[in-house]
Amino acid sequence: MEAEGALCASVFVGFPNADIHNAGLSAVVVTNGDDALARRWCDELLDMAWAHRKAFVYEIEPLAESMKRAQALADAGQPGAGPVVLLDHSDNCSLRRHHGHDDGAGGMLDAGLQDAAGFAIFDPQAVQQMIAAGVGAQVTLSLGGKLDMPSIGLKGQPRTVSGRVKLDL
């Protein structure tokens, strides 16, 4: 559409897991003053999205299965082919699942994934312990899971981890 004269044609996939009504897919097409063409192209984008709607549906998969698939992809990959990324499609970037106590970083540890990294672990106490230990130090500490989530009936479950401090803030 942009090659045919649209100034911009964008699809916003929205957030279907939200608990509000108007967070779904939308499209915007901008033209240079041709409102009818912009509307036609926008409708075309929305029709294409509707025709392929099954591809937009996130299918929940148990974390252990995701870890197995990630390991299989990593094992099949060529050196330097790039990382395998596990992404939580709900509204919690720490991979805490609504249907259980699984979390991404803990799941990676349980699955024995190597050369893996987790993110969005909120634990100022652990950070301070690592800073105090210093770069290069081997540490064993309680990491993450220190906050309860009473609104969904979950108690924090910290993990004991060991590793080497690589970076100082």
N, C-alpha and C positions, 0 to 999 in steps of 0.2 A: 504494500500500500504506500509505503514511503517512497519506493522506487517509482510509483505511479503518481506522485504529487502530494501525498499526505505529509504535513509537516511533522507529525508524530502519530504513531499508532501503537497503543500499549494495552496489554491485558494484565490486570491485577488479579491474581488468583484468590485473594482474600484469605480468610482464616476460618475454614469450615468447622473447626473444633470450638469456636468461641461460643459463649453462652448468650450471645445477643443475635437478634434476627438479621440485621443488615451488615453482615461481615463476609458475604459471599463474593463470588467472582464478579468483576466488572471490567468494562473496556472503555477506552477513551481514544477518539480519533480527532485530530486537529487539522483543519485545512486552512487555506488562505481565503476565507470568506465564503466558501461553498458549503453552507450548512446542510444541504440535501445530500451532497456527496459524503460529507463527514458522517451523517446519520446512516447512510447506506453501508458504508464501510464498517462502522461500529456494529451495526446489526449483523453484518457478515462475520465479524470476529466472534460475536456472541453466539451466532448459529454454529460456527465451527466448534466453539467450546462446548456447547450443548451436545453436539453430535459425538464429541469425544469425552463426555463427562465421566465415564468410567475410569479413564486414565487419571483423573484428578482426585479420585477417591483414595484416601489413605486407608490401607488395611492394617489393622493392629496385628503385630507379630510379637510373640513372647521374646523378651530380651535375650534369652539363651539362644534362640533360633537366629536372631540378628547377629549375635556374636559368632555363631558357627558360619553363617553366610559371609561375614566380614573376613574371617580367617580363610575360608575357601577362596574368596576373591584375592586376598593377599597372597595365598599360596600359588594361585594360578597366574598371578601377574608377573610381568617382566621387571627386572631391576630398573629402578628409576621411572616406572610407569605412573607413579603418583600414589597418593594416599587413598585409603578406603575411608569414607566418612560415614559415621552413624549419626543420624539426625533425629531428634525428637520432634514429632509433628504436633505435639500438644502445646500447652502454654507454660512449660516448665523447662528451661534450658539446661537444667541439671539432670535431665533424663529420668526424673522420678516418675514412675508410672502410676496412673490413676488406679490400676487394677492390682497393685501389689507393692512390695517394698523394693523392687529392683531399681537399680540406678546404673547409669552408664559406666562410671569409673569402676564401681564394684563389680559390675558384670564383666568388664575387661579383665579384672584381676581373677575372677572366678573362672573365666574361660581360658586363662593362661596366655592371652594375646601378648605378643612381643612387639617391641618398637611401636608402642601405642601411647596416645596422650588423651587425657580427659580435660575438661574445662568446666568453668563455672562452679567450682567448689568454694563455697563461702566458709572460710575457717581462719579468722584473724589470729586465733591462738596458735594454730599450726604454723602460720607464716612467721609469727614472732619467734617460735621455737627454732625454725630453720634459720632465721636471720641471726639469732643468738649462737647457733652452732657454727655458722660461717660457711663460706664457699668451700666445697671439697669434703665437708664433713659427712660421715655416714650417720643417718638418724633413723630412729624408729619412733613413730608417734601416732597418736589418734587423729585421724583425718576425716573431716566432714561429718555430716549426720548429727550435729550437736543441737540442732533446732527441731523441736517437735512441731507437728502440723495438726493441732487439735481439731481444726475445722473439717479435716477428712480422716480423723481418727488414727493418725500415724505418729509413732514415737521416733525420735532420732536414733539412728543406728550408726555410730562412728565406726570406721574401719581402722585397724592397726596396719600401718604400712611401713616399709623400710626402703630407704634409698639414699642417694647422694645429693647434697645440695649443689645445684649447678649455677645459681644466679643469686646475687644479692641485690635487694632493692636499694 
